[in-house]
Amino acid sequence: MPNKKILMLVFSHYPGDTRVRREALALKSKGFDIDIICIKGDTQSKIETIEGISIFRINLKKKREGLFTYIYIYTLFFLAAFVKVNFLYFKKRYSFIHVHNMPNFIVFTSLLPKIMGTTIILDMHDPMPELLSSSLNRQSKILRNLLIFEEKMSVLFADKIITTNIAFKELFISRGCPENKISIVMNSPYPEIFNKVELKKRDDSEFIILYNGSIIKRHGLDLLVDAVISLKEKIPNIKLRIYGGGEFLDEVIKKISDSGSNNFIEYCGPMLIDDLVKEIASCDLGVIPNRFNEFTNLNFPIRIFELIHFRKPVIVPRTKGIMDYFGEDSILYFNPNDSEDLKKIISKIVNKEYDVEQIINKSYAIYNDHKWEVQQRILFNIYMS
């Protein structure tokens, strides 16, 4: 290996993007020199060093305002990143450029470094055709075909592909990605953060349900709010704590306010994982209430492992992305889009109608096989092979 210098590129915030941070810190621990190009948050500096990693920020904002806004912002980022990637490359001569999607096509900012012999890694967090169709709530055959073409060209250009779960890997292979080119590095809790928090015994005065993550319609937070509101009379000590932000937040807040539920449903705002981990450790139950669509059917939310790390019961939608890892007896499934079914599962947990400890033991054994210590070894092998 000529050197151990890596440039990462992501259309997201750093250190807020936990996958990018987790991978960067793991590689740094192996002696790699890491630089990251990302977008700038309102209070962030254009250039700074965090945890020994150099950050270069482009002054653009993420916007979820329709297809043409996506195209416009992505194009601006591509152009700015192309200049920055090549300026840094000719200054530092990276051995690897590690590009995180979305979008995939920003991998082409590395054209000149690739010609010069740099290894290009494309880290496909999500499949763009499925994610954008669910985000934009529209089905367009032309758009879908264009996104699949964009994916195929990006995969062809990159030297190595990483993705996050079995369902995504199968999907990318079905669309032409060579099987020997793609590896799975799952999203799993970063031990340096999660192992700092100890479980403390809680009293039974409150039964705390946790929701954390982006507050967007496909994540189904309103279904969970409906279930908790309808359970309040039968379970007086029930409480829901919500962490996150997103364009669906106003609708959820209105639902809570209109129902007079502010005293037991609490919106706590967005929070970095470093602080959120304490809230995960102190809850009684975690819920991933995702609605069903072609993207959520394939996705595997990291929130599942984050909760299981602290041996918390988790309710999840019955989808392929999750069922590839968990059987019916190793986690608590509900029927997606069904608030009544979600309500029934929560009620059975509170009333001890499940052997929750046995389910947790089985789910923890599965988590143990996919801990970050396992995933980072896969990541190291990708770089060393």
Salt bridges, closest charged atoms under 4 A:
GLU23 OE2 - ARG19 NH2 3.17
GLU23 OE1 - HIS98 NE2 3.35
GLU23 OE1 - HIS100 NE2 3.91
ASP35 OD2 - LYS92 NZ 2.79
ASP42 OD1 - LYS61 NZ 3.23
GLU48 OE2 - ARG57 NH1 2.74
GLU51 OE2 - ARG21 NH2 3.14
ASP123 OD1 - ARG19 NH2 3.00
ASP123 OD2 - HIS98 NE2 2.94
ASP123 OD2 - HIS100 ND1 3.57
ASP123 OD1 - HIS125 NE2 3.95
GLU130 OE2 - ARG144 NH2 2.97
GLU130 OE2 - ARG175 NH1 2.76
GLU151 OE1 - ARG175 NH2 2.85
ASP159 OD1 - LYS114 NZ 2.94
GLU170 OE1 - LYS320 NZ 3.11
GLU206 OE2 - LYS239 NZ 3.69
ASP222 OD2 - ARG291 NH2 2.70
ASP226 OD1 - LYS255 NZ 3.04
GLU247 OE1 - ARG64 NE 3.48
ASP258 OD2 - LYS254 NZ 2.66
GLU266 OE1 - LYS239 NZ 3.84
GLU266 OE1 - ARG241 NE 3.74
ASP274 OD1 - ARG21 NH1 2.76
ASP284 OD2 - ARG202 NH1 2.65
GLU294 OE2 - ARG144 NH1 3.06
ASP324 OD1 - LYS320 NZ 3.09
GLU328 OE2 - ARG318 NE 2.95
ASP329 OD2 - LYS362 NZ 2.82
ASP341 OD1 - LYS344 NZ 3.51
GLU357 OE2 - ARG311 NH2 3.85
